[in-house]
Amino acid sequence: MGRKRPALGSPQIISHLRLNKPSRVGASPLGMFLYHPALLLLLEFQTGMSIKIDLGNQVRQTVLPQWKPLLPLFEAVMNSFQAIKDAKLPKNIPGRIIIEIERQNELFKDESASIESFKITDNGIGLDDDNFDSFNTAFSRRKVAAGGKGLGRFTWLKAFEGAEIESIFRDTDGSLLSRSYVFSEAYNLDTAGLPKKLDNGIVGTTVRLFKLKKAYRDKVPRSVEAIIQKLIEHFILVFLEPDCPTVTLIDDGKKHVINDIFENDYKATASAHTFEIGEHKFSLHGFRLPTSRTTKHKLVYAADQRGVISDKLEDYMPNLSARLEDEDEKPFFYLAIVQSSYLSQHVNIGRTDFDFSVADDADLEFDSEEKRDLIPRADIRSKALEFIEKDLASIIETINTAKLERIRRYVHQEAPQYRVLMRNADKFINTLPPSPSRTQIEAALHRELHHRETELKREGSRIIREAEKIDDYEEYHKRFTQFLDEYNELGMSALAQYVGHRKIIVEFLERAIQLPDSEKAKYPLEEVVHKLVFPMHSTSADIPYNEQNLWMIDERLTYHSFIASDKQLRTLEMIKSKSALRGDIVIFDEKILFADTNPELHPINSITTIEFKRPGRDDYTDTDNPLAQSFKLIDEIRSGEFQIRGRPVSLANTNVPASIYCICDLTPTFRRVLKVQDAFVTPDNQGYYGFHRGFNAYYEIIDYTKMLRDAKNRNRIFFEKLNLVNNH
């Protein structure tokens, strides 16, 4: 029985490019015809002749990257999947594909010998006349609906010397026929594959890809585990289908049922998601693979149920630079597969990349509507990463918790300048690998600090200029608070920004304490100044350094170990106390802990308290005044226990230095209290100071006017250097 030849002008003829050697159209236009098949089809249709192609030249022009050495095997296996689907087997006859590995004979083997050939056997429909005619047709459209390009068999000859093909099929009358031929560059269309009658046999096809060429043989993985992993990764979406044929890999006599491996190691942990980019829908499947199956976390882009290209996830998610552990502490690697009809439409003819890759070039000027509509691979990746992060959220959280503790320890012990970054560690924690080195931590923190400083410089000048123009006190305060909350986390790294910030604060203090126009109006409450110096209900662990404006009172106060603002003593972790007393600001200096002396004798080096009172207040008594309140607070602190290395230690030392600052207006009632205390008046008559022997405490009383004037004087030289002083 001969091959069936479609009628001239039929849809089949229009789609056919006949293969043979030598070419009847000449060598010079061949490349053009190969890559513009419509020209060949038109020529064949118009002349009625059978256009033949130089097979050797076709193979030479076939693209098969050396990093895709198993693609010919995948093409053969996909043919088997499709043949089984076309066979429409009864339910009691399962589809089956057997892949046999043939290795080189080597006298001495330290590891698996290199692979020389693959044999693929299936019980599909076989090479009947239609399928054989399609085999002999370049750019065949027979499998277009299934994503076929009509060129897969050319990759066989690109990587192998040839393919031995044996197939049994049924003719239209139900009789058995067989074909047997060798497909190589010497393939002769006119004599190869002539069918023969059979009395009995099993329908199906065997393709033996023999003599793998050295350029690809050296790239093919030798371990059977790696080949199994590559097969599953490439056909993972086929294996997900309920009617997937049974695929068995045989190597050195050992059988590996790939479907069982997929069920146990892949499908059991699979997740599924969908997303859209523009009008195109995408699906994403995630798998947790045992470490024996792979060594990298990957995102695979698939077309027509076959993997095409992949990204290493560690390049975009540093937490995935090493294997992960699940909730049962079992190690795994993560594999994600993204697919879409959009990907299938844009896969290149060699199935090695996508034609939308040009869309990733931001500098490329598109010259057509079609190119402008392309979706960059980066956009697809970005969407996929969102769902990958969700799939691994609990595991990444565990990694980040341990990582964060490591970073905190580094910042506390070696790099306190980065302490303010810890408040928003979530912004950079994912940029570090799971077990970062000291160098990696330093680099990440420095990079984050620089990034935030850059943002601050961009916005800082504008905010300062606008804030200076505000006349309304409430609006000024609102804008200032917004400035601190949004832009002052790191403070001003540049002198101009820092001094500009100080100038705003000084001006704000001046507005806060000056007498309003209306005599009936009250001064702003002391909370306004308090918040300006240090935010209330917080500690130094919560507030960035440059929001701690203690320099307004005394520059020396900027050096401290811990600050508590408007917090009850019993709420502080470092001190064990039952006292409900709270100081406006309490400062502890623990630097003695780093000395060679016994820390249990002196768990703190000094205590400083700051009390604010409303400007203009004039109802103080001997027992109700900020100095008396501060003495009582110092006593309560000294009677408490401090936590040293997690253990309570009684202070038991009333000689620990204590300093007190009272910020208020020196009204007549308070001057009388200070006279009783035998306090010394400052030469400008706007402050008092003294030392109370009973409480063993030094104190300073500072009038708001003096506080403002001294702050201006200390910073005036900087304001002048930056032209920030009003001369009118």
C-alpha positions in Angstrom: 0.0 0.0 0.0 1.5 3.4 -1.0 1.3 6.7 0.6 -1.8 8.8 0.1 -1.2 12.0 -1.8 -3.6 14.9 -1.1 -5.2 16.6 -4.1 -3.5 19.6 -5.6 -4.9 22.8 -4.1 -6.4 21.1 -1.0 -5.8 22.6 2.5 -3.3 19.8 3.1 -1.2 20.7 0.0 -1.3 24.3 1.0 0.3 23.3 4.4 2.9 21.0 3.0 6.6 21.4 2.4 8.0 18.1 1.2 11.3 16.9 2.5 14.0 15.3 0.4 17.6 15.6 -0.6 18.8 17.2 -2.8 16.7 20.4 -3.2 14.8 21.1 -6.4 14.6 24.8 -5.8 18.3 25.5 -5.6 20.5 26.5 -2.7 20.4 30.2 -2.7 16.8 30.9 -1.9 16.5 28.0 0.5 16.9 29.9 3.7 14.3 32.4 2.7 11.8 29.6 1.9 12.6 27.7 5.1 11.8 30.7 7.2 9.0 32.0 5.0 7.0 28.7 4.3 4.1 30.7 2.8 6.3 31.4 -0.2 7.0 27.7 -0.7 3.3 26.9 -0.3 2.3 29.5 -2.8 4.9 28.2 -5.3 3.7 24.6 -4.9 0.1 25.6 -5.2 0.7 27.7 -8.3 3.0 25.2 -10.1 1.4 22.0 -9.0 4.9 20.6 -8.3 6.1 19.0 -5.0 8.6 21.4 -3.4 11.5 19.5 -1.8 14.0 20.8 0.8 17.6 20.0 1.5 17.3 18.1 4.8 20.9 18.5 5.8 20.7 22.3 5.4 17.4 22.3 7.3 19.1 20.5 10.2 22.0 22.9 10.1 19.7 25.9 10.4 17.6 24.3 13.2 18.3 26.0 16.5 19.1 23.8 19.5 21.0 25.4 22.3 23.5 23.2 24.1 21.9 24.1 27.3 18.7 22.3 26.1 20.3 18.9 25.2 17.2 16.9 26.2 14.8 18.8 23.9 15.0 16.1 21.2 13.9 13.5 23.8 11.1 15.8 25.0 9.9 16.2 21.4 9.8 12.4 20.9 8.0 11.9 24.2 5.4 14.6 23.4 4.8 12.8 20.1 4.0 9.7 22.1 1.6 11.6 24.4 -0.2 13.0 21.4 -0.3 9.6 19.6 -1.9 8.0 22.6 -4.5 10.7 22.8 -5.2 10.3 19.1 -5.6 6.5 19.6 -8.6 7.0 21.9 -7.8 3.8 23.8 -10.6 2.0 25.6 -10.8 2.6 29.4 -9.4 -0.9 30.1 -6.3 -0.2 28.1 -4.2 2.5 29.7 -1.8 4.6 27.7 1.9 3.8 28.3 5.2 5.3 27.3 8.5 3.5 28.0 11.8 5.5 27.8 15.0 3.4 27.8 18.4 4.9 28.4 21.4 3.4 26.6 24.7 4.4 28.0 28.2 4.1 26.5 30.3 1.1 27.5 33.1 2.3 29.7 35.7 0.0 31.2 36.1 2.0 34.4 33.1 3.8 36.0 33.4 6.1 38.9 29.9 7.4 38.1 27.1 6.7 35.6 28.4 6.3 32.1 27.5 9.0 29.6 24.3 8.6 27.7 24.5 7.6 24.0 20.9 6.8 23.0 17.2 7.0 24.1 14.5 4.6 23.0 10.9 5.7 23.3 8.0 3.3 22.9 4.3 4.0 23.1 1.0 2.3 22.4 -0.4 5.2 20.5 -2.1 5.4 17.1 1.1 4.7 15.2 2.4 6.2 12.0 -0.7 5.8 9.8 -0.8 7.5 6.4 -1.9 10.8 7.8 0.7 10.9 10.5 3.5 9.7 8.2 2.5 12.3 5.7 2.8 14.9 8.4 6.2 13.5 9.5 7.4 14.1 5.9 6.0 17.7 5.9 8.0 20.6 7.2 6.0 23.2 9.1 3.1 20.7 9.2 -0.1 22.1 10.7 -1.4 18.7 11.7 -0.6 19.4 15.4 -1.0 23.1 15.5 -4.0 22.8 17.9 -1.7 20.9 20.3 1.1 23.5 20.0 3.1 21.6 17.4 5.5 23.5 15.2 6.1 20.8 12.7 9.9 20.9 13.3 10.5 18.8 16.4 12.1 15.9 14.5 14.8 18.2 13.1 16.1 18.6 16.6 16.6 14.8 16.6 19.1 15.1 13.8 20.7 18.2 15.4 21.7 16.3 18.5 21.8 12.6 17.3 23.2 10.9 14.3 19.7 9.6 13.5 16.5 8.0 14.6 15.4 4.4 14.1 11.6 4.3 13.8 9.3 1.2 13.9 5.6 1.7 14.0 2.5 -0.6 13.8 -0.8 0.9 12.9 -4.2 0.0 11.5 -5.3 0.8 8.0 -8.7 2.3 7.2 -10.0 -1.3 6.7 -8.7 -2.4 10.2 -5.8 -4.5 8.9 -2.4 -4.2 10.6 0.5 -2.4 8.8 4.0 -1.6 9.9 6.6 0.9 8.9 10.3 0.7 9.6 13.0 3.2 8.6 15.9 5.3 9.6 15.5 9.1 9.8 18.9 10.8 9.1 20.3 13.3 6.8 20.4 10.6 4.2 16.7 10.1 4.5 14.9 9.4 1.2 11.3 10.3 1.1 10.5 8.1 -1.9 11.8 4.8 -0.5 11.6 5.2 3.3 8.7 4.0 5.4 6.8 1.9 2.8 4.1 0.0 4.8 4.0 -3.8 5.1 1.2 -6.0 6.1 1.2 -7.8 9.4 -0.8 -10.8 10.7 -0.5 -9.7 14.3 1.2 -7.1 16.5 0.6 -4.3 19.0 -0.3 -0.9 17.7 2.3 1.7 18.7 5.6 3.3 17.8 9.2 3.0 18.9 11.7 5.8 18.2 15.3 5.1 19.0 17.4 8.3 19.0 20.9 6.9 18.5 24.5 8.2 18.8 24.2 11.4 20.7 26.7 13.9 19.3 29.5 14.9 21.6 28.5 18.6 21.8 25.2 17.6 23.4 26.4 14.4 25.1 28.6 16.3 27.4 25.7 18.5 28.4 23.1 15.7 29.1 22.9 15.0 32.9 24.1 11.5 33.7 22.1 10.7 36.8 18.7 9.1 36.3 17.3 11.3 39.1 18.2 14.4 37.1 16.6 13.1 33.9 13.5 12.2 35.8 13.3 15.7 37.3 13.8 17.3 33.8 11.1 15.1 32.3 8.6 16.0 35.0 9.5 19.6 34.9 9.0 19.7 31.1 5.8 17.8 31.1 4.5 18.7 34.6 1.2 20.1 33.2 0.6 16.9 31.3 1.2 14.8 34.4 -1.4 16.9 36.1 -4.1 15.7 33.7 -6.3 12.8 35.1 -5.9 10.7 31.9 -2.1 11.1 31.7 -0.5 7.9 30.3 1.9 5.9 32.4 5.5 6.9 31.7 8.2 4.5 32.7 12.0 5.2 32.6 14.3 2.2 32.4 18.0 2.7 33.1 20.4 -0.2 33.7 17.5 -2.6 34.1 15.9 -0.5 36.8 12.4 0.8 36.2 11.2 4.2 37.5 7.5 4.9 37.1 7.5 8.7 36.7 3.8 9.1 37.4 4.3 7.6 40.9 7.2 9.9 41.5 5.1 12.8 40.3 2.2 11.9 42.6 4.4 11.4 45.7 7.0 14.1 45.3 5.2 16.8 43.2 1.4 16.6 43.1 1.0 16.1 46.9 2.2 19.6 47.6 0.9 21.3 44.5 -0.9 24.7 44.6 -2.7 26.5 41.9 -3.3 30.2 41.2 -4.6 32.3 38.4 -4.0 36.0 37.5 -4.5 38.4 34.6 -2.3 40.8 32.8 -4.3 43.0 30.6 -6.7 40.8 28.6 -4.5 37.7 29.1 -5.1 35.0 31.7 -2.3 33.1 33.3 -2.2 30.1 35.6 0.6 29.2 38.1 1.2 25.8 39.7 3.6 25.5 42.6 5.4 22.4 43.7 7.6 21.5 46.7 10.2 19.0 45.4 12.3 16.7 47.5 16.0 17.7 47.5 16.9 14.5 45.7 15.0 15.7 42.7 16.5 19.2 42.1 19.0 21.6 43.6 17.4 25.0 42.7 14.2 26.9 43.1 12.9 27.8 39.7 10.1 29.5 37.8 9.4 27.8 34.5 7.5 29.4 31.6 5.5 26.8 29.8 3.9 26.7 26.3 1.5 24.0 25.2 2.1 22.1 28.4 5.8 22.1 27.9 8.5 24.0 29.8 10.4 26.4 27.6 12.6 28.7 29.7 13.1 29.2 33.4 14.3 31.8 36.0 16.3 31.0 39.1 14.1 32.3 41.9 17.1 33.1 44.1 17.9 36.0 41.7 14.6 37.6 42.7 13.9 36.1 46.1 17.2 35.8 48.1 15.4 33.8 50.7 15.3 31.0 48.1 19.1 30.8 47.7 19.2 27.5 49.6 16.9 24.6 50.2 13.9 25.2 52.4 12.3 23.2 55.2 8.6 22.6 55.5 6.5 22.5 58.7 7.7 18.9 59.3 11.3 20.0 58.9 11.6 18.1 55.6 13.9 19.9 53.1 12.6 20.8 49.7 13.0 23.0 46.6 10.2 25.0 45.1 9.2 24.7 41.4 6.7 27.1 39.9 5.2 26.6 36.4 3.4 29.5 34.7 1.4 28.9 31.5 -1.1 30.8 29.3 -2.5 30.8 25.8 -0.4 34.0 25.5 2.8 32.0 26.1 1.7 29.3 23.7 1.1 31.9 21.0 4.4 33.5 21.5 6.8 30.6 21.8 9.5 30.6 19.1 9.6 28.0 16.4 12.4 26.1 18.2 10.6 26.1 21.5 13.7 27.6 23.2 12.4 31.1 24.0 9.5 33.5 23.5 9.2 36.2 20.8 8.0 38.7 23.4 11.5 38.9 24.9 12.1 42.1 23.1 9.5 43.7 25.3 11.9 43.4 28.2 14.2 45.9 26.6 13.1 49.3 28.0 15.2 51.2 25.4 13.7 49.5 22.4 11.4 51.6 20.3 8.5 49.5 19.1 7.5 50.2 15.5 4.2 48.3 15.4 1.0 47.9 17.3 1.7 44.2 17.8 5.1 44.9 19.5 3.6 47.6 21.8 1.0 45.0 23.0 3.7 42.5 24.0 3.9 41.7 27.7 7.4 41.9 29.1 8.7 38.7 30.8 9.5 40.9 33.8 5.7 41.7 34.2 4.8 38.0 34.1 7.5 37.2 36.6 6.5 40.0 38.9 2.9 38.7 39.1 4.1 35.1 39.6 6.4 36.1 42.4 3.4 37.5 44.3 1.8 34.1 44.5 5.1 32.3 45.1 5.6 34.5 48.2 2.0 33.5 49.3 2.7 29.8 48.9 5.9 30.1 51.0 4.7 32.8 53.4 4.9 30.8 56.6 8.3 29.4 55.7 9.7 32.7 54.7 8.4 34.2 57.9 10.3 31.6 59.9 13.5 32.4 57.9 13.0 36.1 58.4 12.5 35.8 62.1 15.8 34.0 62.6 17.4 36.4 60.1 16.0 39.5 62.0 17.5 38.3 65.3 20.9 37.9 63.6 20.6 41.5 62.2 19.5 42.9 65.6 22.4 41.3 67.3 24.8 42.8 64.7 23.3 46.3 65.0 23.3 46.2 68.8 26.9 44.9 69.1 28.7 46.5 66.1 26.6 49.0 64.2 24.3 51.1 66.3 24.0 53.7 63.5 21.6 51.3 61.8 19.3 51.0 64.8 16.6 53.2 63.3 16.3 50.8 60.3 15.1 48.0 62.6 11.7 49.8 63.0 11.0 49.0 59.3 13.1 45.9 58.8 10.4 44.4 56.7 11.4 46.8 53.9 14.8 45.1 53.4 14.8 41.8 55.3 13.9 39.9 52.1 16.9 41.2 50.3 19.2 39.1 52.4 19.9 35.3 52.1 18.6 33.0 54.8 21.9 32.9 56.7 23.5 36.2 55.9 27.2 36.8 56.7 28.4 39.9 58.6 29.5 41.4 55.3 26.1 40.8 53.7 24.2 42.3 56.6 26.5 45.4 56.6 26.0 45.8 52.8 22.2 45.4 53.1 21.9 47.9 55.9 24.2 50.4 54.2 22.2 50.1 51.0 18.9 50.6 52.8 20.3 53.6 54.7 21.5 55.2 51.5 18.1 54.5 49.8 16.2 56.2 52.6 18.6 59.1 52.7 18.2 59.6 49.0 14.4 59.7 49.4 14.7 62.1 52.3 17.0 64.5 50.3 14.5 64.5 47.5 11.6 65.5 49.7 13.3 67.2 52.7 13.9 70.6 51.2 10.4 71.0 49.8 8.8 70.1 53.2 11.1 72.5 55.1 10.4 75.4 52.7 6.6 74.8 52.9 6.7 74.4 56.7 8.4 77.7 57.1 5.6 79.5 55.3 2.9 78.2 57.6 1.5 80.9 60.0 -1.2 78.9 61.7 0.0 77.0 64.8 -2.2 74.0 64.4 -1.4 73.6 60.7 2.3 74.0 61.5 2.1 71.3 64.2 0.2 69.0 61.9 2.8 69.5 59.1 5.7 69.1 61.4 4.2 65.8 62.8 3.7 64.6 59.2 7.3 65.5 58.4 8.6 63.4 61.3 6.3 60.5 60.6 7.0 60.2 56.9 10.4 61.6 56.3 12.4 61.8 59.4 13.0 58.2 60.3 16.6 58.4 59.5 17.2 62.1 60.2 19.3 64.3 58.0 22.4 62.7 56.8 23.5 65.9 55.1 24.4 68.9 57.3 22.0 71.2 55.3 19.1 68.9 55.9 19.9 68.4 59.6 20.4 72.1 60.4 17.2 72.9 58.4 15.4 70.4 60.6 16.8 72.0 63.7 15.7 75.4 62.6 12.1 74.3 62.1 12.1 72.8 65.6 13.5 76.0 67.1 10.9 78.0 65.3 8.2 75.6 66.3 9.2 75.9 70.0 9.1 79.7 69.7 5.5 79.5 68.4 4.5 77.0 71.0 5.5 79.1 74.0 4.8 82.7 72.8 1.8 84.5 74.2 -1.2 84.4 71.8 -2.9 87.5 70.6 -6.1 86.8 72.5 -5.7 87.2 76.3 -8.4 84.7 76.8 -6.6 82.0 75.0 -4.3 79.6 76.9 -0.8 78.7 76.2 -0.4 75.4 74.3 -0.2 72.6 76.8 3.2 71.2 77.9 2.5 68.1 75.8 3.3 70.2 72.7 6.8 70.9 73.8 7.2 67.4 75.2 6.3 65.8 71.9 8.7 68.2 70.2 11.6 67.0 72.4 10.6 63.3 72.4 7.3 61.7 71.2 5.1 60.6 74.1 4.2 57.0 75.1 7.3 55.6 73.4 10.9 54.5 74.1 14.2 55.0 72.2 13.7 51.5 70.7 10.7 52.9 68.9 11.8 56.4 67.9 14.5 57.1 65.3 17.5 59.1 66.6 16.6 62.3 64.8 13.2 62.5 66.3 14.8 62.6 69.7 15.4 66.3 70.0 17.0 66.3 73.4 19.6 68.7 72.2 17.0 71.5 72.7 17.6 71.1 76.5 21.2 69.9 76.6 23.4 68.5 73.8 24.8 66.0 76.3 21.5 64.3 76.6 21.8 62.9 73.1 24.2 60.3 74.5 22.1 57.6 76.2 21.4 54.0 76.3 17.6 54.0 76.9 14.8 56.6 77.0 11.3 56.2 78.2 8.8 58.9 77.5 5.5 59.2 79.5 5.7 55.4 80.4 4.9 54.0 83.8 7.9 52.5 85.5 6.1 49.1 85.9 5.8 48.9 82.0 9.6 49.2 81.4 11.2 45.8 80.5 14.6 46.8 81.9 13.4 47.6 85.4 11.3 45.5 87.7 9.0 47.9 89.5 5.4 48.0 90.7 5.3 51.8 90.6 2.6 53.5 88.5 4.7 56.7 88.5 5.7 58.0 85.1 8.2 60.6 84.2 7.8 62.9 81.3 11.1 61.6 80.0 13.4 59.2 81.9 17.0 58.5 80.6 19.2 55.6 81.6 22.8 55.3 80.8 24.0 51.7 80.9 27.5 52.2 79.5 29.0 50.7 82.7 27.8 47.3 81.5 30.7 47.4 78.9 33.4 48.1 81.5 35.5 45.6 83.3 33.8 46.2 86.6 31.2 43.9 88.0 27.9 45.0 86.3 25.8 43.6 89.2 27.2 46.3 91.5 26.2 49.1 89.2 23.6 48.0 86.6 23.1 51.6 85.5 25.6 54.4 85.3 23.2 57.4 85.7 19.6 58.4 85.8 18.2 61.6 84.2 14.6 62.8 84.4 12.9 65.7 82.5 9.6 67.2 83.6 7.6 69.7 81.5 5.0 72.1 82.9 2.5 74.3 81.0 3.9 77.7 80.1 2.5 80.4 82.4 1.5 78.1 85.3 1.6 79.8 88.7 0.1 77.6 91.3 3.0 75.6 92.6 3.4 74.6 96.3 6.2 73.0 98.3 4.8 69.5 97.6 3.2 70.1 94.2 5.9 71.2 91.8 8.1 69.5 89.1 11.2 69.3 91.3 9.4 67.4 94.1 7.8 65.1 91.5 11.2 64.4 90.1 12.7 63.6 93.5 10.0 61.1 94.1 10.5 59.5 90.7 14.2 59.1 91.3 13.5 57.3 94.6 11.1 54.9 92.9 13.7 54.0 90.2 16.4 53.5 92.8 14.2 51.1 94.8 13.5 48.9 91.8 15.3 45.9 90.3 17.1 46.0 87.0 17.4 43.1 84.5 21.0 42.1 83.8 21.4 39.4 81.2 17.9 38.3 81.9 18.2 38.1 85.7 16.9 40.6 88.3 19.6 42.6 90.2 18.7 45.0 93.0 20.1 48.5 92.6 20.9 48.9 96.3 23.0 51.9 95.6 21.6 55.4 96.3 24.8 56.9 95.1 24.1 56.3 91.4 24.2 59.8 89.9 20.8 61.4 89.1 20.1 64.5 87.1 16.9 66.4 86.9 15.7 69.0 84.3 12.5 70.9 84.9 11.3 72.9 81.9 8.7 75.5 82.9 8.1 79.2 83.3 9.7 80.7 86.4 6.5 82.2 87.9 6.4 83.7 91.4 5.1 80.6 93.1 7.8 78.4 91.7 10.6 80.9 92.6 9.4 80.8 96.2 9.7 77.0 96.1 13.2 77.2 94.7 14.2 79.7 97.3 13.2 77.3 100.1 15.3 74.6 98.3 18.3 77.0 98.5 18.8 76.8 94.7 21.3 78.9 92.9 20.0 81.4 90.3 21.7 81.7 87.0 23.3 85.0 86.1 20.6 85.7 83.5 17.9 85.2 86.2 16.1 82.7 83.9 17.1 79.5 85.5 18.1 77.8 88.7 20.4 74.9 89.6 21.5 73.0 92.7 22.3 69.7 94.3 20.0 68.1 96.9 22.1 66.0 99.3 19.1 64.1 100.7 18.1 62.8 97.3 21.7 62.8 95.9 20.5 64.5 92.8 21.7 67.5 90.6 18.9 69.6 89.2 18.4 72.4 86.7 15.3 74.6 86.3 15.1 76.1 82.8 12.6 78.8 81.8 11.1 78.3 78.4 12.5 81.6 77.2 16.0 80.5 78.3 15.6 77.1 76.6 14.6 78.8 73.4 17.4 81.4 73.5 20.1 78.9 74.4 18.9 76.5 71.6 19.1 79.4 69.1 22.5 80.5 70.3 24.0 77.0 70.1 22.8 76.5 66.5 23.1 80.1 65.2 26.5 79.6 63.6 25.0 76.7 61.6 22.0 78.7 60.6 24.2 81.5 59.4 26.5 79.3 57.4 23.4 78.0 55.6 21.7 81.4 55.3 18.8 80.3 57.4 18.8 83.4 59.7 16.2 86.1 59.1 18.1 89.4 59.1 15.1 91.7 59.1 
